[in-house]
Amino acid sequence: MAINYKIRAKTEPGVAGGGAKKFYATMATNGEATIDDIVKQIEMSSTFSEPDIRGTIYALENAIQDFLANSKIVRLETLGSLYPTLSSKGENSAEEVDSGSIKKVGVYYRPGKRILETINNAKFHKVK
């Protein structure tokens, strides 16, 4: 198991002509894992059938949506936590702040300890 990275050159911000280039390691993803892939992997290591696993994943998604839409942090134990976020424009007084002030809503994910440990202990592989 290895995390792929590639090299990217960046110029200095705010310097005419870009200034001196520096080189950085950046993430290089290796495709994606879909629900089908996840279901197949779980099916190989459990006694659950494909429809049971798929149904459970979709039920989990529905439950997470409901909880987030009700301003709840969703703690998935070792998987981590999901929590709703928002950003708003600044108003001149507290009275002026209302739902129309909200510009964007989103969801943040904070990984659990085991996931972070796995990522932190992974090896790295340079790709072109």
N, CA, C and O atoms as CSV, one atom per row, in Angstrom:
chain,resi,resn,atom,element,x,y,z
A,1,MET,N,N,0.856,-1.173,0.000
A,1,MET,CA,C,0.000,0.000,0.000
A,1,MET,C,C,0.905,1.239,0.000
A,1,MET,O,O,1.777,1.386,0.855
A,2,ALA,N,N,0.679,2.122,-0.972
A,2,ALA,CA,C,1.493,3.330,-1.071
A,2,ALA,C,C,0.649,4.495,-1.576
A,2,ALA,O,O,-0.284,4.322,-2.360
A,3,ILE,N,N,0.998,5.666,-1.111
A,3,ILE,CA,C,0.343,6.893,-1.561
A,3,ILE,C,C,1.165,7.456,-2.717
A,3,ILE,O,O,2.365,7.694,-2.578
A,4,ASN,N,N,0.512,7.665,-3.855
A,4,ASN,CA,C,1.194,8.201,-5.030
A,4,ASN,C,C,1.340,9.714,-4.930
A,4,ASN,O,O,0.448,10.415,-4.452
A,5,TYR,N,N,2.483,10.194,-5.390
A,5,TYR,CA,C,2.679,11.636,-5.472
A,5,TYR,C,C,3.445,11.965,-6.742
A,5,TYR,O,O,4.154,11.127,-7.300
A,6,LYS,N,N,3.286,13.200,-7.182
A,6,LYS,CA,C,4.024,13.682,-8.338
A,6,LYS,C,C,4.641,15.029,-7.981
A,6,LYS,O,O,4.328,15.613,-6.943
A,7,ILE,N,N,5.510,15.509,-8.842
A,7,ILE,CA,C,6.223,16.757,-8.605
A,7,ILE,C,C,5.515,17.880,-9.337
A,7,ILE,O,O,5.117,17.726,-10.492
A,8,ARG,N,N,5.357,19.017,-8.659
A,8,ARG,CA,C,4.724,20.183,-9.263
A,8,ARG,C,C,5.579,21.416,-8.970
A,8,ARG,O,O,5.988,21.650,-7.832
A,9,ALA,N,N,5.840,22.195,-10.016
A,9,ALA,CA,C,6.593,23.441,-9.870
A,9,ALA,C,C,5.617,24.571,-9.589
A,9,ALA,O,O,4.569,24.675,-10.226
A,10,LYS,N,N,5.972,25.417,-8.627
A,10,LYS,CA,C,5.154,26.579,-8.308
A,10,LYS,C,C,6.047,27.811,-8.295
A,10,LYS,O,O,7.200,27.762,-7.864
A,11,THR,N,N,5.488,28.917,-8.776
A,11,THR,CA,C,6.228,30.174,-8.756
A,11,THR,C,C,5.870,30.952,-7.494
A,11,THR,O,O,4.915,30.614,-6.794
A,12,GLU,N,N,6.641,31.991,-7.215
A,12,GLU,CA,C,6.403,32.810,-6.031
A,12,GLU,C,C,5.230,33.749,-6.279
A,12,GLU,O,O,5.234,34.504,-7.252
A,13,PRO,N,N,4.230,33.708,-5.410
A,13,PRO,CA,C,3.088,34.604,-5.593
A,13,PRO,C,C,3.490,36.056,-5.350
A,13,PRO,O,O,4.273,36.352,-4.448
A,14,GLY,N,N,2.945,36.952,-6.162
A,14,GLY,CA,C,3.193,38.382,-5.984
A,14,GLY,C,C,4.505,38.878,-6.553
A,14,GLY,O,O,4.830,40.057,-6.419
A,15,VAL,N,N,5.273,37.992,-7.191
A,15,VAL,CA,C,6.551,38.394,-7.766
A,15,VAL,C,C,6.382,38.491,-9.284
A,15,VAL,O,O,5.919,37.548,-9.926
A,16,ALA,N,N,6.761,39.640,-9.848
A,16,ALA,CA,C,6.651,39.834,-11.291
A,16,ALA,C,C,7.441,38.754,-12.020
A,16,ALA,O,O,8.598,38.493,-11.689
A,17,GLY,N,N,6.817,38.130,-13.008
A,17,GLY,CA,C,7.479,37.079,-13.769
A,17,GLY,C,C,7.492,35.740,-13.050
A,17,GLY,O,O,8.010,34.758,-13.582
A,18,GLY,N,N,6.939,35.688,-11.864
A,18,GLY,CA,C,6.851,34.424,-11.141
A,18,GLY,C,C,7.967,34.155,-10.164
A,18,GLY,O,O,7.818,33.311,-9.281
A,19,GLY,N,N,9.098,34.860,-10.296
A,19,GLY,CA,C,10.202,34.640,-9.362
A,19,GLY,C,C,10.804,33.257,-9.509
A,19,GLY,O,O,10.691,32.612,-10.552
A,20,ALA,N,N,11.445,32.821,-8.442
A,20,ALA,CA,C,12.099,31.518,-8.455
A,20,ALA,C,C,11.069,30.410,-8.288
A,20,ALA,O,O,10.161,30.501,-7.462
A,21,LYS,N,N,11.230,29.371,-9.085
A,21,LYS,CA,C,10.341,28.217,-8.966
A,21,LYS,C,C,10.813,27.338,-7.818
A,21,LYS,O,O,12.010,27.198,-7.567
A,22,LYS,N,N,9.841,26.750,-7.129
A,22,LYS,CA,C,10.134,25.724,-6.139
A,22,LYS,C,C,9.327,24.505,-6.528
A,22,LYS,O,O,8.293,24.611,-7.187
A,23,PHE,N,N,9.803,23.363,-6.120
A,23,PHE,CA,C,9.173,22.105,-6.503
A,23,PHE,C,C,8.585,21.429,-5.267
A,23,PHE,O,O,9.210,21.376,-4.209
A,24,TYR,N,N,7.363,20.912,-5.429
A,24,TYR,CA,C,6.628,20.335,-4.311
A,24,TYR,C,C,6.071,18.980,-4.699
A,24,TYR,O,O,5.791,18.714,-5.868
A,25,ALA,N,N,5.917,18.132,-3.698
A,25,ALA,CA,C,5.208,16.869,-3.898
A,25,ALA,C,C,3.720,17.165,-3.781
A,25,ALA,O,O,3.284,17.832,-2.843
A,26,THR,N,N,2.944,16.665,-4.739
A,26,THR,CA,C,1.489,16.813,-4.695
A,26,THR,C,C,0.845,15.446,-4.890
A,26,THR,O,O,1.445,14.544,-5.475
A,27,MET,N,N,-0.354,15.304,-4.405
A,27,MET,CA,C,-1.075,14.040,-4.474
A,27,MET,C,C,-1.340,13.642,-5.929
A,27,MET,O,O,-1.700,14.476,-6.759
A,28,ALA,N,N,-1.160,12.377,-6.212
A,28,ALA,CA,C,-1.485,11.811,-7.523
A,28,ALA,C,C,-2.426,10.645,-7.265
A,28,ALA,O,O,-1.985,9.557,-6.893
A,29,THR,N,N,-3.705,10.867,-7.459
A,29,THR,CA,C,-4.667,9.801,-7.182
A,29,THR,C,C,-4.532,8.674,-8.187
A,29,THR,O,O,-3.985,8.849,-9.276
A,30,ASN,N,N,-5.031,7.535,-7.807
A,30,ASN,CA,C,-4.915,6.330,-8.622
A,30,ASN,C,C,-6.313,5.767,-8.871
A,30,ASN,O,O,-6.634,4.668,-8.419
A,31,GLY,N,N,-7.127,6.511,-9.579
A,31,GLY,CA,C,-8.491,6.066,-9.848
A,31,GLY,C,C,-9.396,6.371,-8.671
A,31,GLY,O,O,-9.143,7.283,-7.884
A,32,GLU,N,N,-10.458,5.585,-8.570
A,32,GLU,CA,C,-11.411,5.784,-7.481
A,32,GLU,C,C,-11.993,4.448,-7.067
A,32,GLU,O,O,-11.961,3.477,-7.823
A,33,ALA,N,N,-12.525,4.411,-5.860
A,33,ALA,CA,C,-13.239,3.234,-5.374
A,33,ALA,C,C,-14.712,3.606,-5.324
A,33,ALA,O,O,-15.088,4.569,-4.655
A,34,THR,N,N,-15.539,2.860,-6.016
A,34,THR,CA,C,-16.971,3.131,-6.074
A,34,THR,C,C,-17.704,2.303,-5.015
A,34,THR,O,O,-17.109,1.463,-4.340
A,35,ILE,N,N,-18.989,2.556,-4.889
A,35,ILE,CA,C,-19.822,1.739,-3.993
A,35,ILE,C,C,-19.710,0.271,-4.390
A,35,ILE,O,O,-19.629,-0.598,-3.522
A,36,ASP,N,N,-19.704,-0.015,-5.692
A,36,ASP,CA,C,-19.574,-1.403,-6.152
A,36,ASP,C,C,-18.281,-2.036,-5.636
A,36,ASP,O,O,-18.290,-3.177,-5.176
A,37,ASP,N,N,-17.174,-1.302,-5.710
A,37,ASP,CA,C,-15.887,-1.805,-5.232
A,37,ASP,C,C,-15.919,-2.058,-3.726
A,37,ASP,O,O,-15.429,-3.079,-3.245
A,38,ILE,N,N,-16.499,-1.119,-2.999
A,38,ILE,CA,C,-16.584,-1.257,-1.544
A,38,ILE,C,C,-17.450,-2.457,-1.185
A,38,ILE,O,O,-17.094,-3.241,-0.306
A,39,VAL,N,N,-18.592,-2.603,-1.865
A,39,VAL,CA,C,-19.498,-3.731,-1.609
A,39,VAL,C,C,-18.780,-5.051,-1.866
A,39,VAL,O,O,-18.885,-5.973,-1.057
A,40,LYS,N,N,-18.052,-5.159,-2.978
A,40,LYS,CA,C,-17.344,-6.401,-3.303
A,40,LYS,C,C,-16.307,-6.741,-2.243
A,40,LYS,O,O,-16.158,-7.902,-1.862
A,41,GLN,N,N,-15.586,-5.720,-1.765
A,41,GLN,CA,C,-14.551,-5.976,-0.763
A,41,GLN,C,C,-15.176,-6.412,0.562
A,41,GLN,O,O,-14.674,-7.334,1.205
A,42,ILE,N,N,-16.259,-5.766,0.975
A,42,ILE,CA,C,-16.936,-6.151,2.216
A,42,ILE,C,C,-17.514,-7.556,2.078
A,42,ILE,O,O,-17.446,-8.355,3.012
A,43,GLU,N,N,-18.081,-7.852,0.913
A,43,GLU,CA,C,-18.688,-9.159,0.673
A,43,GLU,C,C,-17.658,-10.283,0.809
A,43,GLU,O,O,-17.987,-11.364,1.297
A,44,MET,N,N,-16.418,-10.041,0.383
A,44,MET,CA,C,-15.364,-11.055,0.465
A,44,MET,C,C,-14.927,-11.318,1.907
A,44,MET,O,O,-14.432,-12.403,2.212
A,45,SER,N,N,-15.104,-10.339,2.795
A,45,SER,CA,C,-14.603,-10.513,4.156
A,45,SER,C,C,-15.721,-10.602,5.194
A,45,SER,O,O,-15.475,-10.434,6.389
A,46,SER,N,N,-16.941,-10.864,4.743
A,46,SER,CA,C,-18.047,-10.988,5.687
A,46,SER,C,C,-19.038,-12.032,5.194
A,46,SER,O,O,-18.883,-12.587,4.106
A,47,THR,N,N,-20.044,-12.290,5.995
A,47,THR,CA,C,-21.085,-13.240,5.610
A,47,THR,C,C,-22.299,-12.540,5.027
A,47,THR,O,O,-23.303,-13.187,4.731
A,48,PHE,N,N,-22.220,-11.222,4.856
A,48,PHE,CA,C,-23.346,-10.462,4.323
A,48,PHE,C,C,-23.395,-10.567,2.802
A,48,PHE,O,O,-22.367,-10.684,2.135
A,49,SER,N,N,-24.606,-10.524,2.275
A,49,SER,CA,C,-24.779,-10.591,0.823
A,49,SER,C,C,-24.674,-9.194,0.223
A,49,SER,O,O,-24.779,-8.186,0.921
A,50,GLU,N,N,-24.467,-9.164,-1.083
A,50,GLU,CA,C,-24.344,-7.889,-1.801
A,50,GLU,C,C,-25.569,-6.992,-1.579
A,50,GLU,O,O,-25.387,-5.808,-1.298
A,51,PRO,N,N,-26.801,-7.492,-1.690
A,51,PRO,CA,C,-27.950,-6.609,-1.464
A,51,PRO,C,C,-28.013,-6.072,-0.028
A,51,PRO,O,O,-28.412,-4.928,0.190
A,52,ASP,N,N,-27.622,-6.893,0.944
A,52,ASP,CA,C,-27.624,-6.435,2.335
A,52,ASP,C,C,-26.622,-5.302,2.539
A,52,ASP,O,O,-26.933,-4.296,3.177
A,53,ILE,N,N,-25.432,-5.469,2.001
A,53,ILE,CA,C,-24.376,-4.462,2.153
A,53,ILE,C,C,-24.788,-3.166,1.455
A,53,ILE,O,O,-24.694,-2.079,2.026
A,54,ARG,N,N,-25.242,-3.303,0.215
A,54,ARG,CA,C,-25.651,-2.130,-0.562
A,54,ARG,C,C,-26.799,-1.393,0.139
A,54,ARG,O,O,-26.791,-0.166,0.232
A,55,GLY,N,N,-27.772,-2.143,0.626
A,55,GLY,CA,C,-28.895,-1.540,1.328
A,55,GLY,C,C,-28.447,-0.817,2.591
A,55,GLY,O,O,-28.952,0.260,2.907
A,56,THR,N,N,-27.512,-1.402,3.301
A,56,THR,CA,C,-27.000,-0.781,4.526
A,56,THR,C,C,-26.251,0.512,4.209
A,56,THR,O,O,-26.395,1.503,4.925
A,57,ILE,N,N,-25.465,0.507,3.156
A,57,ILE,CA,C,-24.727,1.721,2.772
A,57,ILE,C,C,-25.700,2.840,2.414
A,57,ILE,O,O,-25.518,3.983,2.835
A,58,TYR,N,N,-26.733,2.512,1.637
A,58,TYR,CA,C,-27.705,3.543,1.258
A,58,TYR,C,C,-28.523,4.018,2.456
A,58,TYR,O,O,-28.865,5.197,2.546
A,59,ALA,N,N,-28.836,3.113,3.369
A,59,ALA,CA,C,-29.554,3.517,4.589
A,59,ALA,C,C,-28.667,4.429,5.439
A,59,ALA,O,O,-29.150,5.398,6.026
A,60,LEU,N,N,-27.374,4.119,5.504
A,60,LEU,CA,C,-26.429,4.972,6.235
A,60,LEU,C,C,-26.374,6.361,5.608
A,60,LEU,O,O,-26.388,7.367,6.317
A,61,GLU,N,N,-26.312,6.414,4.289
A,61,GLU,CA,C,-26.297,7.700,3.597
A,61,GLU,C,C,-27.548,8.517,3.944
A,61,GLU,O,O,-27.452,9.711,4.229
A,62,ASN,N,N,-28.713,7.876,3.920
A,62,ASN,CA,C,-29.960,8.578,4.247
A,62,ASN,C,C,-29.966,9.083,5.683
A,62,ASN,O,O,-30.396,10.205,5.950
A,63,ALA,N,N,-29.491,8.260,6.602
A,63,ALA,CA,C,-29.442,8.673,8.009
A,63,ALA,C,C,-28.487,9.851,8.192
A,63,ALA,O,O,-28.806,10.799,8.908
A,64,ILE,N,N,-27.322,9.800,7.553
A,64,ILE,CA,C,-26.346,10.889,7.651
A,64,ILE,C,C,-26.954,12.182,7.118
A,64,ILE,O,O,-26.803,13.237,7.735
A,65,GLN,N,N,-27.641,12.109,5.977
A,65,GLN,CA,C,-28.284,13.305,5.421
A,65,GLN,C,C,-29.264,13.911,6.411
A,65,GLN,O,O,-29.268,15.125,6.618
A,66,ASP,N,N,-30.088,13.082,7.021
A,66,ASP,CA,C,-31.077,13.576,7.979
A,66,ASP,C,C,-30.409,14.241,9.179
A,66,ASP,O,O,-30.813,15.326,9.596
A,67,PHE,N,N,-29.390,13.592,9.730
A,67,PHE,CA,C,-28.720,14.157,10.900
A,67,PHE,C,C,-28.010,15.465,10.575
A,67,PHE,O,O,-28.103,16.425,11.339
A,68,LEU,N,N,-27.301,15.512,9.447
A,68,LEU,CA,C,-26.597,16.742,9.068
A,68,LEU,C,C,-27.581,17.878,8.806
A,68,LEU,O,O,-27.319,19.026,9.168
A,69,ALA,N,N,-28.708,17.562,8.180
A,69,ALA,CA,C,-29.725,18.579,7.888
A,69,ALA,C,C,-30.391,19.095,9.162
A,69,ALA,O,O,-31.091,20.107,9.136
A,70,ASN,N,N,-30.170,18.393,10.276
A,70,ASN,CA,C,-30.687,18.835,11.569
A,70,ASN,C,C,-29.562,19.295,12.486
A,70,ASN,O,O,-29.671,19.215,13.709
A,71,SER,N,N,-28.468,19.784,11.874
A,71,SER,CA,C,-27.328,20.392,12.583
A,71,SER,C,C,-26.621,19.460,13.553
A,71,SER,O,O,-26.050,19.922,14.540
A,72,LYS,N,N,-26.646,18.173,13.297
A,72,LYS,CA,C,-25.981,17.223,14.183
A,72,LYS,C,C,-24.625,16.826,13.622
A,72,LYS,O,O,-24.449,16.699,12.411
A,73,ILE,N,N,-23.669,16.632,14.530
A,73,ILE,CA,C,-22.397,16.026,14.167
A,73,ILE,C,C,-22.645,14.526,14.091
A,73,ILE,O,O,-23.248,13.953,14.997
A,74,VAL,N,N,-22.187,13.889,13.024
A,74,VAL,CA,C,-22.366,12.454,12.859
A,74,VAL,C,C,-21.039,11.783,13.177
A,74,VAL,O,O,-20.075,11.892,12.419
A,75,ARG,N,N,-21.004,11.087,14.311
A,75,ARG,CA,C,-19.787,10.390,14.737
A,75,ARG,C,C,-19.905,8.919,14.330
A,75,ARG,O,O,-20.800,8.202,14.777
A,76,LEU,N,N,-18.993,8.501,13.488
A,76,LEU,CA,C,-18.986,7.134,12.976
A,76,LEU,C,C,-17.847,6.329,13.601
A,76,LEU,O,O,-17.174,5.544,12.934
A,77,GLU,N,N,-17.657,6.549,14.890
A,77,GLU,CA,C,-16.629,5.883,15.678
A,77,GLU,C,C,-15.286,5.894,14.963
A,77,GLU,O,O,-14.731,6.971,14.745
A,78,THR,N,N,-14.741,4.740,14.590
A,78,THR,CA,C,-13.394,4.704,14.019
A,78,THR,C,C,-13.317,5.283,12.607
A,78,THR,O,O,-12.224,5.581,12.125
A,79,LEU,N,N,-14.461,5.447,11.938
A,79,LEU,CA,C,-14.440,6.058,10.605
A,79,LEU,C,C,-14.184,7.560,10.684
A,79,LEU,O,O,-13.582,8.135,9.777
A,80,GLY,N,N,-14.629,8.190,11.748
A,80,GLY,CA,C,-14.456,9.626,11.904
A,80,GLY,C,C,-15.786,10.323,12.084
A,80,GLY,O,O,-16.791,9.699,12.427
A,81,SER,N,N,-15.782,11.623,11.848
A,81,SER,CA,C,-16.979,12.440,12.067
A,81,SER,C,C,-17.266,13.305,10.851
A,81,SER,O,O,-16.357,13.759,10.157
A,82,LEU,N,N,-18.546,13.519,10.612
A,82,LEU,CA,C,-19.027,14.446,9.595
A,82,LEU,C,C,-19.774,15.539,10.325
A,82,LEU,O,O,-20.538,15.266,11.251
A,83,TYR,N,N,-19.557,16.781,9.910
A,83,TYR,CA,C,-20.324,17.847,10.544
A,83,TYR,C,C,-20.641,18.936,9.543
A,83,TYR,O,O,-19.846,19.242,8.655
A,84,PRO,N,N,-21.845,19.525,9.708
A,84,PRO,CA,C,-22.268,20.558,8.765
A,84,PRO,C,C,-21.524,21.859,9.023
A,84,PRO,O,O,-21.187,22.178,10.163
A,85,THR,N,N,-21.272,22.601,7.959
A,85,THR,CA,C,-20.601,23.903,8.065
A,85,THR,C,C,-21.361,24.908,7.213
A,85,THR,O,O,-22.140,24.541,6.334
A,86,LEU,N,N,-21.120,26.169,7.490
A,86,LEU,CA,C,-21.664,27.213,6.634
A,86,LEU,C,C,-20.759,28.423,6.680
A,86,LEU,O,O,-19.976,28.597,7.613
A,87,SER,N,N,-20.875,29.255,5.666
A,87,SER,CA,C,-20.189,30.540,5.655
A,87,SER,C,C,-21.214,31.582,5.247
A,87,SER,O,O,-22.157,31.306,4.505
A,88,SER,N,N,-21.000,32.786,5.756
A,88,SER,CA,C,-21.972,33.840,5.462
A,88,SER,C,C,-21.252,35.137,5.157
A,88,SER,O,O,-20.071,35.300,5.462
A,89,LYS,N,N,-21.974,36.045,4.559
A,89,LYS,CA,C,-21.416,37.371,4.328
A,89,LYS,C,C,-21.562,38.170,5.619
A,89,LYS,O,O,-22.459,37.918,6.423
A,90,GLY,N,N,-20.678,39.121,5.800
A,90,GLY,CA,C,-20.722,39.965,6.989
A,90,GLY,C,C,-21.796,41.036,6.853
A,90,GLY,O,O,-21.971,41.630,5.790
A,91,GLU,N,N,-22.500,41.267,7.934
A,91,GLU,CA,C,-23.527,42.309,7.971
A,91,GLU,C,C,-23.082,43.398,8.947
A,91,GLU,O,O,-22.199,43.166,9.773
A,92,ASN,N,N,-23.677,44.566,8.857
A,92,ASN,CA,C,-23.293,45.693,9.708
A,92,ASN,C,C,-23.797,45.581,11.141
A,92,ASN,O,O,-23.269,46.241,12.036
A,93,SER,N,N,-24.815,44.751,11.365
A,93,SER,CA,C,-25.325,44.563,12.725
A,93,SER,C,C,-25.831,43.136,12.875
A,93,SER,O,O,-26.126,42.461,11.888
A,94,ALA,N,N,-25.928,42.683,14.127
A,94,ALA,CA,C,-26.415,41.337,14.402
A,94,ALA,C,C,-27.848,41.162,13.909
A,94,ALA,O,O,-28.223,40.074,13.474
A,95,GLU,N,N,-28.640,42.207,13.973
A,95,GLU,CA,C,-30.036,42.136,13.548
A,95,GLU,C,C,-30.172,41.866,12.054
A,95,GLU,O,O,-31.163,41.284,11.613
A,96,GLU,N,N,-29.186,42.284,11.281
A,96,GLU,CA,C,-29.241,42.095,9.827
A,96,GLU,C,C,-28.895,40.669,9.394
A,96,GLU,O,O,-29.187,40.276,8.264
A,97,VAL,N,N,-28.281,39.900,10.281
A,97,VAL,CA,C,-27.892,38.534,9.931
A,97,VAL,C,C,-29.131,37.645,9.955
A,97,VAL,O,O,-29.802,37.524,10.980
A,98,ASP,N,N,-29.427,37.027,8.817
A,98,ASP,CA,C,-30.517,36.072,8.715
A,98,ASP,C,C,-30.118,34.992,7.713
A,98,ASP,O,O,-28.975,34.964,7.256
A,99,SER,N,N,-31.034,34.119,7.373
A,99,SER,CA,C,-30.688,33.026,6.462
A,99,SER,C,C,-30.232,33.531,5.098
A,99,SER,O,O,-29.507,32.823,4.399
A,100,GLY,N,N,-30.634,34.724,4.706
A,100,GLY,CA,C,-30.179,35.300,3.450
A,100,GLY,C,C,-28.707,35.679,3.470
A,100,GLY,O,O,-28.102,35.887,2.418
A,101,SER,N,N,-28.132,35.767,4.656
A,101,SER,CA,C,-26.707,36.079,4.789
A,101,SER,C,C,-25.825,34.871,4.504
A,101,SER,O,O,-24.627,35.017,4.264
A,102,ILE,N,N,-26.406,33.693,4.530
A,102,ILE,CA,C,-25.627,32.460,4.330
A,102,ILE,C,C,-25.300,32.301,2.852
A,102,ILE,O,O,-26.186,32.277,1.998
A,103,LYS,N,N,-23.993,32.192,2.569
A,103,LYS,CA,C,-23.525,32.078,1.195
A,103,LYS,C,C,-23.337,30.629,0.762
A,103,LYS,O,O,-23.574,30.280,-0.394
A,104,LYS,N,N,-22.909,29.791,1.702
A,104,LYS,CA,C,-22.518,28.445,1.309
A,104,LYS,C,C,-22.680,27.503,2.504
A,104,LYS,O,O,-22.377,27.867,3.640
A,105,VAL,N,N,-23.156,26.304,2.236
A,105,VAL,CA,C,-23.189,25.255,3.247
A,105,VAL,C,C,-22.366,24.079,2.754
A,105,VAL,O,O,-22.199,23.890,1.549
A,106,GLY,N,N,-21.864,23.309,3.665
A,106,GLY,CA,C,-21.044,22.171,3.274
A,106,GLY,C,C,-20.965,21.159,4.388
A,106,GLY,O,O,-21.640,21.279,5.410
A,107,VAL,N,N,-20.133,20.162,4.179
A,107,VAL,CA,C,-19.911,19.116,5.163
A,107,VAL,C,C,-18.411,18.911,5.276
A,107,VAL,O,O,-17.721,18.748,4.270
A,108,TYR,N,N,-17.911,18.919,6.499
A,108,TYR,CA,C,-16.506,18.605,6.755
A,108,TYR,C,C,-16.413,17.180,7.272
A,108,TYR,O,O,-17.315,16.680,7.944
A,109,TYR,N,N,-15.310,16.545,6.944
A,109,TYR,CA,C,-15.035,15.197,7.423
A,109,TYR,C,C,-13.755,15.244,8.234
A,109,TYR,O,O,-12.740,15.778,7.789
A,110,ARG,N,N,-13.816,14.688,9.413
A,110,ARG,CA,C,-12.631,14.561,10.259
A,110,ARG,C,C,-12.397,13.068,10.461
A,110,ARG,O,O,-13.176,12.407,11.148
A,111,PRO,N,N,-11.330,12.531,9.868
A,111,PRO,CA,C,-11.107,11.085,9.939
A,111,PRO,C,C,-10.831,10.605,11.364
A,111,PRO,O,O,-10.343,11.355,12.210
A,112,GLY,N,N,-11.158,9.339,11.602
A,112,GLY,CA,C,-10.887,8.714,12.887
A,112,GLY,C,C,-9.418,8.368,13.038
A,112,GLY,O,O,-8.647,8.416,12.079
A,113,LYS,N,N,-9.046,8.019,14.261
A,113,LYS,CA,C,-7.653,7.747,14.607
A,113,LYS,C,C,-7.050,6.625,13.759
A,113,LYS,O,O,-5.917,6.749,13.292
A,114,ARG,N,N,-7.785,5.542,13.557
A,114,ARG,CA,C,-7.237,4.414,12.794
A,114,ARG,C,C,-6.989,4.788,11.340
A,114,ARG,O,O,-5.990,4.370,10.754
A,115,ILE,N,N,-7.885,5.570,10.757
A,115,ILE,CA,C,-7.696,6.002,9.371
A,115,ILE,C,C,-6.475,6.911,9.268
A,115,ILE,O,O,-5.662,6.763,8.356
A,116,LEU,N,N,-6.349,7.848,10.203
A,116,LEU,CA,C,-5.177,8.736,10.195
A,116,LEU,C,C,-3.881,7.953,10.381
A,116,LEU,O,O,-2.884,8.224,9.711
A,117,GLU,N,N,-3.898,6.989,11.285
A,117,GLU,CA,C,-2.692,6.170,11.503
A,117,GLU,C,C,-2.315,5.406,10.245
A,117,GLU,O,O,-1.137,5.315,9.902
A,118,THR,N,N,-3.301,4.860,9.560
A,118,THR,CA,C,-3.032,4.109,8.328
A,118,THR,C,C,-2.411,5.011,7.273
A,118,THR,O,O,-1.430,4.640,6.628
A,119,ILE,N,N,-2.984,6.197,7.100
A,119,ILE,CA,C,-2.450,7.143,6.110
A,119,ILE,C,C,-1.047,7.610,6.506
A,119,ILE,O,O,-0.154,7.692,5.662
A,120,ASN,N,N,-0.860,7.911,7.776
A,120,ASN,CA,C,0.447,8.390,8.238
A,120,ASN,C,C,1.527,7.326,8.150
A,120,ASN,O,O,2.708,7.654,8.029
A,121,ASN,N,N,1.140,6.051,8.209
A,121,ASN,CA,C,2.122,4.961,8.141
A,121,ASN,C,C,2.299,4.410,6.733
A,121,ASN,O,O,3.118,3.517,6.517
A,122,ALA,N,N,1.542,4.930,5.777
A,122,ALA,CA,C,1.653,4.450,4.400
A,122,ALA,C,C,2.989,4.870,3.796
A,122,ALA,O,O,3.575,5.883,4.177
A,123,LYS,N,N,3.438,4.085,2.873
A,123,LYS,CA,C,4.664,4.424,2.144
A,123,LYS,C,C,4.276,5.362,0.999
A,123,LYS,O,O,3.094,5.545,0.707
A,124,PHE,N,N,5.276,5.948,0.360
A,124,PHE,CA,C,5.036,6.864,-0.742
A,124,PHE,C,C,5.660,6.327,-2.012
A,124,PHE,O,O,6.701,5.671,-1.981
A,125,HIS,N,N,5.006,6.618,-3.141
A,125,HIS,CA,C,5.490,6.163,-4.444
A,125,HIS,C,C,5.431,7.332,-5.415
A,125,HIS,O,O,4.362,7.890,-5.661
A,126,LYS,N,N,6.582,7.700,-5.967
A,126,LYS,CA,C,6.673,8.813,-6.917
A,126,LYS,C,C,6.229,8.338,-8.297
A,126,LYS,O,O,6.718,7.329,-8.805
A,127,VAL,N,N,5.289,9.084,-8.901
A,127,VAL,CA,C,4.818,8.780,-10.249
A,127,VAL,C,C,5.110,9.957,-11.166
A,127,VAL,O,O,5.371,11.067,-10.702
A,128,LYS,N,N,5.063,9.711,-12.462
A,128,LYS,CA,C,5.322,10.789,-13.422
A,128,LYS,C,C,4.050,11.421,-13.876
A,128,LYS,O,O,4.076,12.348,-14.686
